[in-house]
Amino acid sequence: MSAPAYVLSLTCPDGPGIVHAVTGVLADLGGNISDSQQFGDPDTGRFSMRVQVHFPQAAGVDAAALREAFAPVAASFAMDWQVDVLGRRLRTLVMVSRAGHCLNDLLFRQRSGLLPIEVPAIVGNHADLAPLADFYGAPFHHVPVAPDTREAADDRLLGLVADLDVELVVLARYMQILSPRLCEALAGRAINIHHSFLPSFKGARPYAQAHERGVKIIGATAHYVTADLDEGPIIEQDVQRVTHAMDVAQLQAIGQDVEAQVLARAVRWHAEHRVLLDGHRTVVFA
């Protein structure tokens, strides 16, 4: 049996000696680094690093031992950091409304082994996608949201997150605005997807609005959820060119395909600990 591999990710104020200190700890433990990426941001003064390491000859070095050995270095550089088993499937709760393209794509990729996640629950403010969830064997929870039930809905969602040890929440075309309470509780671990027309073409029928204005590109943005609507740190974006000859249905089909792909990449990169927050931006070691 091969030795397990680990991923160490960190951010801290930039300065001399960080890489030497990090790799020195790993070398002292008998670690072999298989991948290392780093970035120093001259604008924010923050340093980001992601390292994959395994310990082929070092018996007894597990995630706990690695954390214990690394803690003094992390403290000396004021690091935000984490260690995880490479490839471990992240427990992910998916939130949906009525559109199923993103949910179907995520569940298919998860079942096919293309996404390192497991989905212990799907939450919908409508019940339309319960049959799709059942097809993939994922428990579906219908949690309606209305002005007079929002607090209770928040309580139920946070209860599921706690009871199911949820590590990531994905808004897969969930057409409700999360409350400030939820945004704070899920900071840095909730990802949203939306079409790239924003801030133009808000509200209902965005593709019809885009068609009327003769747009030439359609795209999608995946970002972390914050209390500032659709303005959280961006993880991934993509676009496709379109033409005047396409009708609204064709534009929407292209847009949904881009949304699904962009969201899947963002979820995978987050689950693989490739996304590090750098102020209002992200560093993505893809």
N, C-alpha and C positions, 0 to 999 in steps of 0.2 A: 504494500500500500504506500502510495507516495505521500510525502509530508504535506500537510495542509498549507495553503498560502494565505497571506493576510494583506490587507490594504490599509495603509496609514495615510490619512489626509489631515492637513493642518493649514491654518492661517495664523499670521502673527505680524507685529510691526517688523518692517524690513530692517536688515542690519547684517553686519559681517558675522560669519561663523555658523549660520543656521544649517546649511547643508552638511558641513563637516560634523556638527553635533548630531544631527539626525542619523546620518550614515554611520557615524562612530558607534552609536548605541546598537544599531542593527548588526554591525560587524562584530562587536564584542559578544553578541548573543549567538554568533555563528550564522547570521542570516545571509542569504544570497538574493540580491535585488534583481528582479526580472524586468521591472519597468519603473521609470522615475520621470516625473514631469514637474516643472516648477515655473513660477512667474512672479516677478517683482513689479508691482504697479507703481510707476513714478508719480501718478496723480494722487493716489490715496496713501502711498507709503506702506502698503500691505504686501506681505509675501505669502504666496500660496504654493503648496506642494502636495503631490500625491505619489506614494511609493507602494509598489507591490513587492512583497518579500516572502521567501519561504526559508525553512531551516532544515535542510536535508540531513545534517549531521548532528543536530542539537536536540537531544532527547529532552522532553519536558518543557520545551518552549511553546506555550500556547498563547491564546489571545490575552489571558489574564497576566501571564508572565511578561508578555511584551508591554502591556499597559503599565505594569509596575516598574519595569526598567526604564520606560520612556518618560514617566511622570516628572522626574526631576528636571530633565531637559525642557519639557513642555512648560514647566513653571518658570524656569529661568528666562525663557523667551516670551512669556505671556501668550502662549498659544491657545487657540481654540482647535481642538483636535479630536480624532476618534480612530479607533482600531476596529476592524471587522474582518471576519473570515471572507476571503475572496470568493465571490460567486454565491454567497448566502442569499436566499430569496427573501426579499423585504416584504413584510406583512403590509398589504396595501388595501385600503378601503376605497371603493370607487363610487362616486356620486353622479347620478344621472337624472334626466327629466324624461323627454319623449324621443329624442334623436338617438339612434342606437349605433351609428357608424363607429364612433370612438370606442364605445364599450365592446362591441363585437371584435374590433381590431385588437384591443388590449387582451381580451380573454383568449382569442385565437393565438396570439403571440405567446401568452403565458403558457397555454396548454402545449404549444409546439416547442417550448424550451428556448424561445427567442427573447424572453424578458425574465430577468431574475427576480420575479415577484411571486407571491401567493396572495390570493384574494379571499379573505375570510368573510367578506360581506360586501354587498352592493346596496346602496341607499338611494331610493328614488322618491322625489316629491310627487311623482305620478307612478302608477302601477303598470304602465304600458310595457316596460322592458322586463317585467318579471318572467315571462316565458323564455326570453333570451338568456337571462341569468340561470334559469332552471336547466336549459339545454347544456350549459357549461358546468352545471353542478355547483353554482355559487349561490349561497344564501342571499335572498332578496328581502330587504326591509322597506316597507312603504312608510315614509315619514312625510306626511303632508305639511306644507308650510303656508300659513296665513298670518296676517297681522296679529290675531289674537292667540295663535298657537306657536309663534316663533320661538319663544323662550322654552317651551316644552320640547319643541323640535331640536333646539340646540342641546338641551339636556340629554335627549335620547342619543343624538349623534356623539356627543362627548362620552356618554356611557358606553357606546359601542367601541369607540376608540380605546377606552381604558380596559374594558372587559376582554377585548380581542387582541390586546397588545399591538395595536395598529401603529406602524411606524411612518406611513405615508398615506395621505389622502389625495385622490385624483378627482378633479372635477371634469368629467368626460361629457362636456356640453350640458352641465348642470345649470339650468336657467333660473337660478336664484342668487341673489347677492348674500354672501356670508356676513353675518353680524360682526361688529367689532370684537365681540367676545370670542367668536370662533376664530377670527383672524389672528387674535393674540395667542389663543391656545394652540393654534396649528402653525405658528410662525416658522418658516423655513422647512416645513414638511407638508405643504399643500400646494399642488400644481394645478393651474387652470389652463384651458385652451380656448382661444377665440379666433375668429376670422381677422384678417389683417386690415379690414376697412376702417377700424377704429382709429381716430375719433370721428371719422365720417361715417355716415350710414348707420346711425345708432337705431336701436329699437327693432320693431318687427320688420320682416321682409328685407333684410340687408342686401340680399342678392338681387332682388327686384330693383332696389334703389341703385345698386351698382350697374345693373343692366341699362337703366334709364340714363345714367351718366356716361355710359360707354367706357367703363374701366378696361384697362389693357393687361393688368396683372391681378391675380387672386392669390392670397396666401394665408398663413396662419402664424400665430404667436403662442408659445407656451411660456408661462412665467409663474413665479411663486405668488401665492395669494397674499395680499396685504389689504389694509383697510382703505387704501386708495384704489378705487375700482379700476381694474385692468391696467394698473401702473406698477405692478410688482416687478422685481428683478427678472429680466428676460433670460430664459434658458436656451431656447431654440426658435428659429423662424425659417420659413421657406416660402417660395412663390412659384406660381406657374403662369405663363403667358396665356392670354385668351384673346379672342377676336370679336369683331362686331357681328360676325355670322352666328355666334352662339346664343342660344336662348337662355332664359332664366334657369330652367331645369339643368341645362348643361353646365352653366356656371356653378350652380349649387353642387352638382356631382363632383366637379373638379375641386371645389372648395372643401368638401367633406373628405375627399381623399387626402388632400394636403393636411387638413387638421389631424386626421388619424395618424399620418406618418410623423408629423412634428411632435404630437403628444407622445407617441411611442418612443421616439428618440429621447425626449426629455425625461420620461419615466425611467428608461434604461440607464441613462447617464446618472440620474440621481441615485438609482438603486446600486450602481457600481461605484458610488462615492466619487464621481468625476466632476461634480458641480460644487463649487465653493463660493460662498457669498463674499463680495468685495464691496461693501457699502450698498449702494442702490444697484450695483451691477453684479454679474456673476463671472467667475473664472471657470471655464468648462474645458477640462482635459479630455477631449473626445478622441 
